Amino acid sequence: RHLRGPAAGVAALLVSACGDGGSPGTEPPPSSNVSVTVRNNSFAPATARVLVNGTVTWTWAAGAVDHNVSFTGGPMPLPANSSNRMTGTHSVTFTEPGTYNYTCTLHPGMDGSVVVTP
């Protein structure tokens, strides 16, 4: 049976999201280099998963208003925060395992985290 209309689009989206054998919402495994896009009022992905001694790089999307990456919790000492900006990148190499929480101090509710695993 072939799907038509909106159902076909949903089916294609699920196949794309699942890949081969996965399920929607499956977290990607941690890697050595992770990219996070800073969008207006969100970080994508909201949770970055990186290996110890791996680097996360935040990149401001075209058209983004002023945002920052300000760490609010995690193993001490906390990583360096970014400045307020509308373009560019901010990179942090994580040397200690744990969960690091961060926010954009200019936009309440714009939160993210970095999970660092051995």
Disulfide bonds with the S-S distance in Angstrom:
none
